[in-house]
Amino acid sequence: MRSFGLFVFLLCSACAAIEPAYRDERFNIFNHGDFTSGEIQRVKAQLEVGTRALETFIGPTPAYKFPVVVNLRPGRGVSHSGHGQGAIELYWVREVRAPIIHELTHVLAGYTASNGHWTQEGFASYMQDQYGEDDAFPTQKVAHALVKMLRQEGSLLPMLEVMRDRNRTNYFGLGNPWERWLAYAQSTSFCRYLIESYGKEKFFQTLQHFV
């Protein structure tokens, strides 16, 4: 009888562990690192901010995109969203450095790696810089300043390389974190320039050709 009681306790604990810490019709947030209710609510608030901001570019988000699943992870991993498919995996939440809106942008606006790096990653980083509370990788809200400095140092990647197929065998980011960061920084600055120069509507018309 005691063994049965222990089994029931463990079963209930396992079920509780897979229940989201926050759930509504749009977001399911899972707590995998003893994050506080305040931290979870902050992530939820950023998801709301990002969704509203994205809708100024893409219009009402299709219902099939929801609910967005978000896993909060402890440690210093690399946040990602599986190229815009599946759950968002967020690290650096406690440090207020999680790219919450960046990854949300991939999920809601679309992602196609075969059409290059600059549109999807540049736009997602622009959205994070513009609307995100978190001071997140890669450009930390200073994309133009970074690219200006890199240009002065002669360190920029050729933009045609940045805009090529991200899945190719000799993709510049494979095994080279420095070039990967350069590509993110340049893409973010270029997308910011296009949006500020030509407006959101024209930029999104361009983006649609790549997703």
Backbone bond lengths (Angstrom), bond angles and torsions (degrees), N, CA, C in turn:
res aa  C-N    CA-C-N  psi(-1)  N-CA   C-N-CA  omega(-1)  CA-C   N-CA-C  phi
1 M - - - 1.454 - - 1.523 110.27 -
2 R 1.351 115.23 -41.34 1.446 119.41 178.83 1.527 110.60 -64.02
3 S 1.341 116.40 -38.90 1.466 120.36 178.35 1.522 110.87 -63.91
4 F 1.344 116.62 -40.02 1.458 120.33 178.89 1.530 110.12 -63.52
5 G 1.334 116.65 -41.87 1.460 120.29 178.49 1.514 111.61 -61.71
6 L 1.346 116.64 -40.04 1.449 120.90 177.87 1.522 110.65 -64.86
7 F 1.348 116.21 -40.16 1.464 120.55 178.35 1.522 111.06 -61.11
8 V 1.339 116.54 -44.84 1.466 120.58 179.20 1.524 110.86 -62.06
9 F 1.332 116.21 -41.68 1.465 120.67 179.28 1.524 110.89 -61.26
10 L 1.340 115.97 -46.56 1.461 119.69 -179.35 1.524 111.63 -65.51
11 L 1.342 116.07 -38.05 1.455 120.01 178.59 1.519 110.61 -64.10
12 C 1.313 116.42 -44.72 1.467 120.29 179.29 1.525 110.73 -63.84
13 S 1.346 116.31 -38.40 1.456 120.07 179.08 1.523 111.01 -64.75
14 A 1.334 116.14 -39.99 1.466 120.26 179.26 1.518 110.93 -65.97
15 C 1.332 115.84 -41.04 1.468 119.22 178.99 1.520 111.03 -64.51
16 A 1.345 115.35 -40.23 1.462 119.27 179.18 1.516 110.77 -64.28
17 A 1.344 116.22 -34.91 1.460 120.65 -176.76 1.517 112.15 -65.86
18 I 1.344 117.18 -28.54 1.454 118.95 -178.09 1.525 112.59 -96.54
19 E 1.312 117.42 -0.05 1.454 120.48 175.00 1.520 109.50 -77.64
20 P 1.329 118.05 139.35 1.469 118.67 178.63 1.521 111.83 -65.16
21 A 1.327 115.34 145.46 1.458 120.49 175.90 1.522 110.69 -74.22
22 Y 1.333 115.49 -23.61 1.464 120.90 174.50 1.515 107.86 -143.25
23 R 1.313 116.99 139.01 1.468 119.77 -179.80 1.520 109.36 -148.18
24 D 1.325 115.50 133.16 1.456 121.64 165.10 1.525 106.78 -146.14
25 E 1.317 117.65 -167.90 1.465 119.57 -175.39 1.521 113.08 -70.74
26 R 1.351 117.31 -12.24 1.461 119.50 -176.45 1.527 114.29 -114.18
27 F 1.329 117.47 -28.79 1.460 119.71 -175.00 1.523 111.43 -137.40
28 N 1.323 115.43 133.39 1.463 122.69 170.42 1.528 107.33 -117.73
29 I 1.328 116.81 113.61 1.457 121.89 -176.24 1.522 108.93 -109.16
30 F 1.335 115.91 123.21 1.459 121.91 -179.30 1.534 109.39 -106.23
31 N 1.319 114.88 134.79 1.452 122.48 -176.70 1.530 109.70 -99.54
32 H 1.330 117.02 106.86 1.460 121.31 -179.14 1.528 112.40 -108.84
33 G 1.337 117.00 16.47 1.455 117.89 -176.24 1.507 115.13 -152.34
34 D 1.327 117.40 31.53 1.461 120.63 179.75 1.525 112.27 55.38
35 F 1.316 116.09 39.28 1.455 119.76 176.26 1.525 109.37 -71.80
36 T 1.325 116.25 146.77 1.457 120.71 -177.83 1.522 110.45 -76.31
37 S 1.337 115.69 163.37 1.464 119.78 177.42 1.522 110.57 -61.35
38 G 1.347 116.39 -34.05 1.462 119.57 177.48 1.514 112.25 -64.42
39 E 1.334 117.10 -40.96 1.468 120.92 178.44 1.523 110.90 -66.36
40 I 1.311 116.20 -40.21 1.468 120.26 178.82 1.528 110.29 -64.91
41 Q 1.315 116.95 -42.85 1.464 120.46 179.06 1.525 111.39 -65.93
42 R 1.325 116.84 -33.09 1.467 119.17 177.60 1.520 110.89 -66.67
43 V 1.338 116.59 -41.48 1.462 119.93 176.67 1.525 109.86 -62.09
44 K 1.329 116.62 -45.06 1.456 120.71 179.44 1.524 110.86 -59.76
45 A 1.328 116.96 -42.90 1.460 120.47 179.27 1.524 111.07 -62.47
46 Q 1.343 117.46 -39.61 1.455 120.21 177.94 1.528 112.19 -67.36
47 L 1.311 116.91 -35.74 1.467 120.13 175.15 1.522 110.68 -62.52
48 E 1.314 116.98 -39.67 1.467 121.06 177.87 1.527 110.72 -65.89
49 V 1.330 116.38 -44.68 1.464 120.31 178.35 1.528 110.13 -59.56
50 G 1.329 115.91 -46.17 1.453 120.20 -179.49 1.514 113.13 -63.26
51 T 1.319 117.09 -40.72 1.466 120.60 179.40 1.516 110.90 -62.94
52 R 1.323 116.63 -46.03 1.473 120.01 179.40 1.527 111.34 -62.66
53 A 1.336 116.12 -41.62 1.455 119.78 -179.99 1.527 111.39 -65.64
54 L 1.323 116.73 -42.49 1.462 120.47 179.84 1.516 111.78 -62.80
55 E 1.316 117.01 -34.67 1.465 119.81 -178.71 1.520 112.44 -67.88
56 T 1.344 117.49 -17.96 1.464 119.12 173.43 1.524 110.76 -73.69
57 F 1.333 116.95 -18.85 1.456 121.54 176.02 1.527 111.54 -95.42
58 I 1.343 116.31 -48.97 1.461 120.39 -167.89 1.524 113.87 -104.92
59 G 1.329 117.67 -2.51 1.457 120.45 -176.11 1.520 110.54 79.97
60 P 1.320 116.85 -172.36 1.475 120.19 -178.98 1.530 111.34 -55.80
61 T 1.319 116.28 133.75 1.462 121.07 -179.48 1.518 110.03 -73.03
62 P 1.339 118.69 131.38 1.469 120.52 178.14 1.520 111.84 -57.74
63 A 1.309 116.53 141.94 1.469 121.51 -176.18 1.520 112.25 -60.35
64 Y 1.349 117.57 -30.87 1.460 119.51 -175.65 1.527 112.31 -68.38
65 K 1.333 117.92 -14.13 1.459 120.98 178.40 1.534 112.01 -72.53
66 F 1.327 116.13 -17.17 1.464 121.16 -175.95 1.522 111.23 -108.63
67 P 1.346 118.34 157.34 1.461 125.80 -4.86 1.526 112.32 -76.85
68 V 1.321 115.60 144.26 1.457 121.85 174.36 1.529 107.95 -82.69
69 V 1.325 116.39 125.84 1.464 121.75 178.93 1.525 109.03 -91.78
70 V 1.333 116.42 129.90 1.460 122.12 -178.33 1.528 108.55 -127.19
71 N 1.320 116.84 120.80 1.463 122.66 176.72 1.519 109.38 -101.78
72 L 1.333 116.50 120.25 1.455 121.04 176.76 1.524 108.49 -90.24
73 R 1.325 116.19 121.06 1.462 121.91 -174.63 1.526 110.94 -115.80
74 P 1.320 117.83 140.78 1.462 120.26 174.54 1.521 110.56 -79.14
75 G 1.320 116.92 169.25 1.451 120.56 175.31 1.507 112.94 89.08
76 R 1.323 114.72 -165.92 1.467 120.76 -171.87 1.519 111.54 -119.35
77 G 1.305 116.66 47.68 1.456 120.57 178.23 1.517 112.09 -77.52
78 V 1.312 115.11 -178.45 1.466 121.86 178.37 1.521 108.50 -98.51
79 S 1.317 116.66 115.93 1.459 120.34 177.89 1.522 109.78 -63.85
80 H 1.331 116.45 143.31 1.463 119.63 -178.79 1.532 109.56 -161.16
81 S 1.316 114.54 169.99 1.463 119.70 178.76 1.516 111.72 -139.14
82 G 1.305 117.97 25.77 1.463 120.84 176.98 1.507 113.11 58.08
83 H 1.365 115.83 45.84 1.460 120.61 -178.34 1.531 111.88 56.36
84 G 1.330 114.76 40.63 1.461 119.24 175.64 1.508 114.74 83.28
85 Q 1.323 117.80 7.47 1.457 121.20 179.73 1.525 109.41 -123.00
86 G 1.300 115.99 143.86 1.453 119.33 179.57 1.514 111.82 80.40
87 A 1.323 115.39 -163.95 1.451 121.20 -174.53 1.526 111.89 -76.21
88 I 1.324 115.51 153.61 1.458 122.48 170.42 1.522 108.02 -85.66
89 E 1.312 116.91 127.50 1.463 122.80 176.99 1.523 107.84 -105.20
90 L 1.328 116.80 114.32 1.459 120.85 -174.36 1.527 111.75 -112.08
91 Y 1.332 115.36 126.20 1.453 123.07 170.44 1.532 108.88 -112.61
92 W 1.310 117.06 172.15 1.473 123.59 176.52 1.533 112.71 65.12
93 V 1.312 117.35 25.87 1.467 120.39 -179.05 1.524 110.62 -68.11
94 R 1.318 116.76 -46.93 1.475 119.87 -178.57 1.528 112.02 -63.29
95 E 1.314 115.74 -31.29 1.462 120.08 -177.14 1.526 112.38 -83.59
96 V 1.334 117.07 -0.08 1.477 123.49 -177.00 1.528 109.75 56.73
97 R 1.337 114.81 43.93 1.467 121.37 177.93 1.523 110.86 -131.52
98 A 1.309 117.25 20.78 1.467 121.40 -178.77 1.529 110.04 -83.63
99 P 1.328 118.46 131.58 1.465 121.32 179.39 1.528 111.62 -79.91
100 I 1.314 116.58 63.92 1.464 122.26 -172.52 1.527 110.80 -62.22
101 I 1.320 116.79 -52.79 1.465 120.33 -176.96 1.532 110.60 -72.65
102 H 1.315 117.58 -31.57 1.470 121.03 175.37 1.528 110.55 -56.40
103 E 1.327 116.85 -53.03 1.465 119.91 -177.94 1.525 111.57 -69.64
104 L 1.316 117.02 -35.57 1.461 119.83 176.17 1.526 110.83 -60.94
105 T 1.318 116.54 -37.51 1.469 120.36 178.68 1.519 111.51 -61.27
106 H 1.335 117.28 -41.34 1.463 119.60 176.87 1.524 111.36 -59.49
107 V 1.316 116.28 -41.96 1.467 120.48 -176.43 1.524 111.33 -70.12
108 L 1.318 117.60 -46.03 1.462 120.49 -172.89 1.531 113.34 -85.90
109 A 1.330 117.45 -32.64 1.467 119.82 -177.11 1.516 112.69 -94.81
110 G 1.337 117.73 -15.14 1.460 120.40 178.33 1.514 112.30 101.28
111 Y 1.334 114.75 157.27 1.463 120.79 -178.99 1.518 109.23 -152.63
112 T 1.345 116.15 127.31 1.456 121.15 175.22 1.518 108.52 -136.66
113 A 1.332 117.26 101.08 1.465 121.18 -174.74 1.515 112.07 -62.00
114 S 1.328 117.62 -29.08 1.464 120.13 -175.91 1.521 112.48 -68.27
115 N 1.335 117.50 -13.04 1.461 120.20 178.32 1.514 112.63 -97.94
116 G 1.322 117.33 17.90 1.447 119.91 174.64 1.509 113.52 102.88
117 H 1.311 114.52 178.89 1.455 122.34 -173.63 1.523 111.95 -97.89
118 W 1.300 117.33 -37.53 1.457 119.99 -161.48 1.511 114.25 -68.95
119 T 1.331 118.12 -35.32 1.467 117.91 -175.56 1.521 111.86 -71.69
120 Q 1.320 116.98 -58.93 1.464 118.77 -174.59 1.528 112.31 -68.14
121 E 1.331 118.25 -50.14 1.459 120.07 -177.84 1.524 111.49 -69.74
122 G 1.311 116.33 -39.00 1.464 118.96 178.26 1.513 112.09 -64.45
123 F 1.320 117.05 -43.08 1.465 120.82 179.44 1.520 110.87 -67.07
124 A 1.347 117.14 -43.18 1.464 120.23 -179.73 1.525 110.99 -62.96
125 S 1.321 117.52 -40.28 1.461 120.53 178.95 1.528 110.36 -70.89
126 Y 1.319 116.94 -36.53 1.470 119.52 174.83 1.523 110.52 -59.95
127 M 1.326 117.79 -45.41 1.463 121.28 -179.78 1.524 110.69 -62.67
128 Q 1.338 117.18 -40.46 1.464 120.53 177.79 1.529 110.72 -63.00
129 D 1.330 115.93 -46.25 1.468 120.04 -179.47 1.525 111.71 -63.66
130 Q 1.320 115.78 -40.67 1.464 120.60 -172.70 1.534 112.33 -77.67
131 Y 1.321 116.77 -38.48 1.459 120.19 -170.28 1.528 114.35 -119.96
132 G 1.324 117.79 -11.34 1.458 120.30 -174.47 1.518 112.95 -83.44
133 E 1.303 115.32 142.69 1.461 121.50 173.43 1.519 110.30 -76.30
134 D 1.326 117.04 -33.78 1.458 121.62 -175.06 1.526 111.85 -77.25
135 D 1.311 115.49 140.15 1.461 123.26 178.32 1.517 107.83 -87.52
136 A 1.321 116.14 80.83 1.459 121.40 -164.54 1.531 113.23 -104.15
137 F 1.345 114.41 158.10 1.458 122.64 170.32 1.534 108.42 -58.67
138 P 1.328 119.35 144.08 1.459 126.30 10.22 1.527 114.80 -104.21
139 T 1.331 118.30 -20.20 1.465 119.13 -167.41 1.519 114.25 -109.84
140 Q 1.318 118.48 -11.75 1.464 122.88 172.10 1.526 112.76 48.34
141 K 1.344 114.91 41.32 1.465 124.10 171.97 1.534 114.63 74.17
142 V 1.328 117.69 11.74 1.472 119.70 -178.57 1.528 111.09 -131.98
143 A 1.320 117.63 44.51 1.470 121.17 -174.59 1.523 112.21 -60.11
144 H 1.337 117.73 -46.99 1.462 119.88 -178.19 1.531 110.94 -61.77
145 A 1.323 116.80 -42.93 1.462 120.31 -178.78 1.532 110.90 -64.30
146 L 1.328 116.53 -38.64 1.459 120.21 178.63 1.530 111.01 -63.77
147 V 1.320 116.22 -45.85 1.462 120.00 -178.10 1.533 110.84 -67.23
148 K 1.312 117.11 -36.43 1.471 119.81 176.31 1.521 110.59 -60.38
149 M 1.328 116.35 -44.90 1.459 120.56 179.20 1.530 110.90 -64.94
150 L 1.329 116.73 -42.86 1.461 120.66 -179.67 1.530 111.52 -64.79
151 R 1.331 115.90 -37.28 1.462 119.14 177.61 1.525 110.82 -64.79
152 Q 1.316 116.86 -41.14 1.462 120.93 178.97 1.526 111.12 -63.07
153 E 1.322 115.95 -33.30 1.469 120.49 179.87 1.523 112.87 -85.55
154 G 1.327 117.34 -7.06 1.454 120.61 -178.31 1.515 113.81 71.31
155 S 1.354 116.57 31.28 1.466 120.25 -174.46 1.522 113.95 -103.58
156 L 1.306 118.82 -0.03 1.461 120.69 -173.80 1.520 112.10 -68.59
157 L 1.333 115.58 146.04 1.456 121.83 170.18 1.527 109.26 -78.98
158 P 1.333 118.34 148.77 1.467 119.43 172.54 1.532 109.67 -60.91
159 M 1.330 117.64 129.69 1.459 120.10 -176.10 1.517 112.57 -62.77
160 L 1.337 117.90 -29.82 1.462 118.83 177.08 1.526 111.03 -62.41
161 E 1.329 117.07 -32.98 1.462 120.06 175.78 1.518 110.63 -69.37
162 V 1.317 116.67 -41.47 1.466 120.93 179.55 1.525 110.45 -62.15
163 M 1.328 117.47 -35.03 1.458 121.85 -174.18 1.523 113.54 -86.81
164 R 1.315 117.83 -2.74 1.467 120.10 -178.85 1.519 111.33 -81.28
165 D 1.326 114.97 176.03 1.460 123.93 -177.16 1.531 111.14 -55.60
166 R 1.326 115.63 121.73 1.458 120.12 -178.98 1.531 111.95 -73.09
167 N 1.303 118.48 -18.39 1.469 121.91 -177.24 1.521 113.65 -88.46
168 R 1.318 117.91 -2.40 1.461 118.93 -175.56 1.527 110.84 -66.50
169 T 1.322 116.20 157.66 1.459 122.39 -173.12 1.523 112.16 -59.84
170 N 1.323 117.52 -40.15 1.461 120.53 -177.41 1.522 111.69 -102.60
171 Y 1.310 116.46 34.22 1.464 121.46 176.14 1.520 110.17 -51.98
172 F 1.339 116.34 131.44 1.457 121.05 -171.03 1.527 114.24 -58.19
173 G 1.346 117.57 -25.89 1.454 119.30 -175.66 1.511 115.22 -83.20
174 L 1.325 118.00 -11.60 1.459 120.61 -176.20 1.528 110.63 -69.56
175 G 1.334 115.86 116.19 1.448 120.53 177.07 1.512 114.69 70.16
176 N 1.332 117.69 11.09 1.462 120.79 -178.52 1.521 109.40 -136.56
177 P 1.324 117.80 85.39 1.468 121.34 -177.01 1.524 113.23 -58.53
178 W 1.350 116.82 -33.74 1.467 119.50 -179.95 1.523 111.00 -62.86
179 E 1.334 117.94 -47.51 1.458 120.42 179.56 1.526 111.05 -67.14
180 R 1.307 116.20 -34.91 1.473 119.61 177.54 1.526 110.04 -61.99
181 W 1.318 116.80 -45.24 1.462 120.14 178.65 1.524 110.94 -64.39
182 L 1.334 117.38 -41.31 1.464 120.35 176.86 1.527 111.06 -56.86
183 A 1.323 116.09 -44.77 1.466 120.17 -178.98 1.523 111.17 -62.26
184 Y 1.325 117.48 -42.27 1.457 120.79 177.10 1.531 110.87 -61.90
185 A 1.326 116.60 -47.99 1.463 120.92 -177.34 1.523 110.95 -61.83
186 Q 1.333 116.58 -46.78 1.467 119.89 -179.43 1.521 111.31 -65.41
187 S 1.324 117.26 -40.64 1.465 121.13 -179.83 1.522 110.99 -64.00
188 T 1.322 116.43 -41.90 1.460 120.53 -179.86 1.516 110.86 -64.38
189 S 1.321 116.57 -45.89 1.459 120.68 -179.84 1.528 111.10 -63.15
190 F 1.336 116.92 -41.32 1.469 120.54 -179.26 1.524 111.07 -65.87
191 C 1.342 117.00 -44.26 1.465 119.59 178.45 1.528 110.95 -63.66
192 R 1.319 116.54 -39.64 1.467 120.17 177.66 1.531 110.43 -61.19
193 Y 1.329 116.01 -43.28 1.469 120.37 178.06 1.522 111.13 -59.94
194 L 1.331 117.27 -45.83 1.458 120.80 -178.66 1.529 111.37 -63.45
195 I 1.333 116.50 -43.06 1.467 120.41 -178.87 1.522 110.37 -65.78
196 E 1.329 116.89 -45.04 1.462 120.30 -177.69 1.523 112.00 -71.25
197 S 1.325 117.16 -28.26 1.471 120.72 -177.55 1.523 112.87 -86.91
198 Y 1.344 117.33 -36.68 1.458 120.81 -171.33 1.525 114.19 -120.08
199 G 1.322 117.51 -7.70 1.458 120.67 176.30 1.514 113.74 94.58
200 K 1.333 114.78 161.47 1.461 121.57 -176.51 1.519 112.31 -64.60
201 E 1.332 116.85 -41.62 1.470 119.85 -174.25 1.524 111.15 -63.74
202 K 1.332 117.55 -47.64 1.458 120.02 -179.78 1.528 111.19 -66.47
203 F 1.333 115.64 -37.00 1.464 117.53 178.59 1.518 110.40 -63.19
204 F 1.318 117.32 -44.99 1.458 119.11 -177.46 1.526 111.42 -67.05
205 Q 1.322 117.64 -32.56 1.459 119.97 173.94 1.528 110.92 -60.06
206 T 1.338 115.73 -38.61 1.469 120.20 175.52 1.519 110.68 -68.29
207 L 1.316 116.33 -44.88 1.466 120.56 -179.40 1.514 112.35 -58.08
208 Q 1.333 117.21 -37.06 1.463 120.77 -177.75 1.526 112.71 -61.86
209 H 1.311 117.40 -23.04 1.471 119.44 178.59 1.525 111.86 -74.65
210 F 1.348 116.70 -11.40 1.459 120.37 -173.91 1.522 113.66 -115.74
211 V 1.329 118.63 2.19 1.469 120.20 -179.23 1.533 109.88 -124.28
